[in-house]
Amino acid sequence: MKIKIFILTLCLLVSLSAKAQNDTLSNRKPKVGLVLSGGGAKGLAHIGVLKVIDSLGIKIDYVAGTSMGSIIGALYASGYSGEQLDSIFHQIDFDKIINDELPRSSSPIGERANMEKYAVKLPFNDFRIKLPSALSRGHNTYSLLLKLLVHVNKTDDFSQLPIPFFCIATNIESGKQVMLEKGNLTQAIMASGALPSLFQPVMINNEVLIDGGVVNNYPIDELRAKGMDIIIGVDVQDGLAPRDELTSAPDVLLQINNFRTINDMKLKVKKTDIYIKPNIEDFNVISFDEGNSIIKSGEIAALSKVNVLRNLATGIPNVNQQVNFKPLDSLIINDTKILGNNNYTRAYILGKLKLKSNEKISYKDFNKGIDNLVATNNFNSFQYELKETKENVGYDFIATVRESKINTYLKFGLHYDDLYKSAALVNLTKKQLLFKNDVGSLDLILGDNVRYNFEYLIDKGFYWSIGLKSRYNQFHKNISAQLVLDEDQITINDLNKIDVKLRDQTNQFYLQTLFRRDFSLSIGAEHKRLEINSETIFNENSTGEFQFEKTDYLSLVGNLKLDTYDEKYFPRKGVYFNGTLNIYLYASEFIEDFENFSIAKADMGYAFGVTDKLAINLKTSGGFKLGDKSRRTLDFALGGYGNNLINNFIPFLGYDFISLTGNSYVKASLVADYEIFKKHHITLEGNWANIDDDIFDTGEWFTLPDYRGYALGYAIETFLGPVQAKYSYSPERKDGTWFFNIGYWF
């Protein structure tokens, strides 16, 4: 009897407990999970869905995503609202982000000319062409996402974000999925979105990871396992394409990949409580330029489910908005840690980054330093974190680099102009030639005028770098007689122009450093061998070439340079300064009674955009000689059009090359560049100058210009470089001159 009473009592207690549990569950607000699929640009539709979710006041308890879904999901989980994400993505230049486009100013000053010299660049490794693993390293994408997520950089556990979050990536070696829910949030979503062939793989915990969509593009089961009662799912994946749309190899490969994804979705749709499928059939994975329409399609799809979504609403709009979206303007770097470097020293890396401990730096300059390092192409990846310190007065900078194994490049170019004529360029560039931080480059220029250019630099970062240069140039041209003859000889022979062959070899050893972040200062010693010959000057009495110059000069040289132009040939913004001083201390016996002399020169430029199509470039330059002025072959000579003239030859429209000479000059110019459509330019130019002997002594430099030239040109940007034609006219000559060039100047 007692046993029966005990059993009945036990059953009653269990029943009461179960009822209490059911009552608690029925009163408890259900946990809502949000799963966002991958889909490239089509993933922008997630933003439209989030805007509707926020407007209804739906509280999301967990977010899961893959690929683009992980990027949108992580930003939402970190506190951004749908409206804020809409605003952010409207400001992004996706072409720049995806193509890893870096500003020209991010490259070292000495290398900027090389950026716009070669039409074809082939990387080599072990005498084999080594193509990159993807079109983009993802540098610009990483930098953008890190800046947007810097407010949660203390959070290593993604479940501790304002909304808990995880994302899916794929281990490329095993083919298995990897759930990322701890670590560096920016790095995690970069791995989840590393679309094969577009973005290079990401290394996390010694695993090589790519786009999670390869194995799991809609992680609903993993989200349900987090204890979610109701799951809202947004699916922006492709369906199967009909045969008439399978017209290329990428189309076929994408279709094959979609077989598994679409079959998986047949089951996953049934597991989704509120399934939202935006109409994105008219878009593809790179339709970022149609972002407005894609976001709108997400809103429309979410509004079609508004009745069921309202059941989850709290009635308080924008409950997820927690970030006061204020750009990070400046930061203090307290400490720096560099990991993974072997061939490149800490000083080299910090020198490129231009970072110093306990120094306040603008975020613009900080990002510029990152660009500087990436632009060296010495690193396959550069991933970094900004960790807020305990005192909240700055950040610790932690960077992990993966050095590139490629250190040899073969490069090619083609060019034609009116001075050097036709030329083909072959370049061999070798990094780590003798030391870990060095680079050597040799240009061989074959054609009407064979030339070469050799450069070698041991880059010491913050410290003084050591460099060598050797350059040989030659051309055959009618030039002003005043450059090689004195007034009496010109009068006796009744000559204005002389046909000459000019050969110049210049060798330089220098030390170089950077200061104020953008200026390059170099000092060194220079040897110059200059030969100028003519077969025509005394044709009646001479059987061979007449030699005007065959001299070896030794000089001390200093140079100060600043170059922030965004482009070399068609700048729309930036400033330029290049000042050089040569102090000539010795000349070989060809010159009798040599006396020291110095030549100083400088040129400056300022470019700015007036409209989206029109840019203005204002330029001025000048130079003078001090000391012995009897030798004229190194004097200034104006005339022609070019970007690679040697010695003291200065371009001047309206006159042929080396037409106006003197030991001092001033020049001003204005270029109006109108880009009528992409990569097609109409240019209107004017230049004005005074040039003669000692114009700074006589005051002639400050008078109205003696020489004027104007030009109308048309240019097309091609992979070889600019193709340009200019018709120039001089009021003094009352005559016009055509100038042509094809390809980058070298």
Residue, then its C-alpha position, 0 to 999 in steps of 0.5 A: m500500500k505504501i509503495k502504491i502511495f509513493i508511486l502515485t505521489l511521484c507521478l503527480l510531481v512529474s506531471l506538475s513539473a512537466k506542466a510548469q515547464n510547458d507553461t514556461l516555454s509557452n510564455r518564453k519569447p522564442k529565440v530567432g536566428l537569421v541565416l544569410s546565404g552567399g551569392g556575391a553582389k546578390g548578397l546586397a539583397h540581405i541589406g534590404v531584408l535587414k532594413v525591413i526586419d529593423s523597421l518591424g522591431i524584430k530582435i535577432d538572437y543569432v546570425a549565421g552566414t556564408s560568403m557575402g552573407s557572412i560579411i553582411g551578417a558580421l556587420y549586422a551582428s557587430g551593431y550596424s543597422g540595416e539603414q547604416l549598412d545601406s549607407i555604407f555600401h552606397q559609398i563603396d567603390f567596388d571596382k577599387i575594392i575587388n581589383d585591389e587598386l592601390p593609389r600610385s602614391s603608395s608605391p615607393i617614389g623610386e618605383r613609381a616611374n616603373m609602375e607606368k613603364y611596362a606593358v607586360k609583367l611576368p612573375f617567375n619562380d624557379f625559371r617558371i612563370k608563376l601566376p597569382s592564385a587569385l585576381s585579388r589579394g583582398h587587401n582593400t576589402y580587408s582594410l575596409l572591413l577592419k575599419l568598420l569592425v574596429h569597435v568590436n576588436k576586443t571580442d575574440d569570441f563571436s558569441q559575445l558580439p552584440i548579436p552572437f555570430f558564426c560563419i562558414a569557410t572551406n578547408i581547401e586541402s580537406g574539402k571539409q567545412v570549418m565553422l568560424e566563431k572565434g578569433n579575428l572577426t575580419q579575418a574570419i569573414m574574409a576567409s568565408g568570402a574568399l571566392p575561388s579565383l577572385f580572392q586568394p585563400v586565407m590562412i587561419n589556425n594553419e588551415v588554408l580556407i576559401d569560400g564557405g559556399v563550396v561546402n555549405n552556402y546556407p548553414i541552417d542546421e548549425l544555426r538551429a543547433k545554437g538553440m534557435d526556435i525560429i529561423i529566418g532565412v535569406d537565400v540569394q543563390d543562383g538557380l540552374a541556368p538554361r542551355d542558352e545561357l551556358t555560353s562560356a567555361p565560367d558559366v559551365l563551372l558555376q552550373i556544376n557547382n550549383f548542382r550540389t547547392i540547389n539539391d541541398m536547398k531542397l531540404k534546407v528550405k523545408k527547415t526554414d521557418i520564414y524563407i525569403k527569396p529575393n528576385i535576383e535573376d537579372f543579376n550575377v555575383i559581380s553586379f555591384d554596380e547595380g547595388n541599389s536595385i539588388i538592395k531594393s529586391g531584398e526589401i520587396a522580398a521581405l515585405s512579401k513576408v511581412n504578415v509572418l514577420r510581424n508575429l516576431a515584432t517587438g514594436i520597437p524599431n531599430v532594436n539592433q542599432q548599437v553603433n554610432f557610425k562615426p569614422l575613425d579619424s586618428l589613432i595612437i599606436n602603442d606597440t607593434k608586433i610583426l609576425g611571419n617575416n623572415n627575409y624582410t626585417r622589422a625595420y624594413i616593414l615599419g619603414k614602409l608602414k611609416l609607423k612609430s610607437n606612441e605616435k598619434i597618426s591620422y587613420k588616412d596616413f595609417n591606411k596609406g602606410i598599409d598600402n605602401l607595404v602591400a604595394t611592394n608586392n613582397f608579401n602574398s598576404f598582410q593581415y593585421e589587427l588593432k587591439e585596444t589597450k586596457e587603458n583605452v588610450g590607443y591600440d596595439f598593432i599586430a601584423t602577420v605577413r606571408e612573404s612572397k616566394i616570387n622574387t624575379y620578374l620579366k617585363f616588356g614594353l614598346h614605345y615610339d616618340d620623336l626623339y628616341k624613335s622606335a624602341a622595345l623594352v626588356n626588363l629583368t627585376k630581381k629581389q633579394l639579389l644580394f641581401k634580404n631587403d634589396v632589389g635590382s632592375l635592368d632595362l635593355i632598350l632595343g631599337d633605333n637608339v640602343r639604351y640601358n638603365f640599371e638600378y639597385l637599392i638596398d632598402k633600409g626602411f626608416y634608416w638610410s637606404i643605399g642605391l646604385k644607378s647606371r643609365y646610358n642614352q643616345f639619340h641622333k637629332n638636329i639641335s640648337a647650335q648654341l648648346v655646342l658652339d660659342e657665338d663667334q663659331i655660330t656667326i662664322n659658320d652661319l649655323n642655327k642648328i647642327d645634326v649631332k649624335l649624343r651619347d650620355q652615360t650617368n652612374q650614381f651612388y647615393l644614400q636615400t631616406l624619407f622624411r615627413r612621410d612623403f619626401s624622398l631625400s638623396i645625396g651621393a656622387e655621380h660620374k657622367r660621360l658625355e659625348i657629342n659628335s657631328e659629321t656635318i658642321f665642317n663638312e667641306n674641310s673635314t673627313g671625319e666626325f667633329q667632336f664637341e664633347k668627350t668628357d668624364y665629369l665627377s660631381l656631388v649630387g643631392n635630390l629632394k622629391l615629392d610625388t603624390y600625383d594619382e597618375k603620371y600621364f593624366p593626373r587628376k589630383g596631387v602635388y609634385f616637386n623634384g629639386t636637384l643640385n649637381i656640384y661638378l668637381y672634376a672633368s677629364e682632360f678634354i676640357e682645358d683649365f676646368e673650373n668648378f661649376s654647379i647646376a640647380k634645377a627644380d620643377m613643381g606641379y599641382a593637379f586638381g579636378v574641376t569636374d568629373k571629366l575635367a582636370i587641371n595641372l599647373k606646373t612651373s620649373g626653373g634652373f640656373k648655373l653657378g661658377d664657370k659658365s664657359r662650357r655649354t653642353l650641360d646648359f638648359a635646352l627647351g623644346g619638344y614633348g616628352n617624359n624621359l628627357i636626360n640631363n637638362f633638356i626640358p620639354f617645351l611645346g611649340y618648338d622642336f627638341i633642344s631648340l632654346t638654350g641658356n644657362s638659366y631658365v624659368k617656365a610655366s605651363l597649364v594643362a586642361d585634360y578633358e576625359i570625353f569618355k573613359k580613357h580618351h582624353i582631349t588636352l589643351e595646353g599652354n607653356w611660357a618661358n624665358i631662357d638665356d644666360d644669367i637671367f636671374d642676374t639681369g632680372e629677365w626671369f621676372t619679365l613677360p615670357d619671350y617664348r610661348g607655345y600652345a598645343l591641342g592633343y588627343a590621347i588614348e590610354t592603352f595597355l601599352g601606355p598612352v597613344q598621343a598626338k599633339y599639334s603645337y603652335s608658337p606665336e614667335r615662330k608662326d609655325g606649328t609642330w606635330f608630336f607623336n608618341i606610343g606607349y609608356w616612356f622609358 
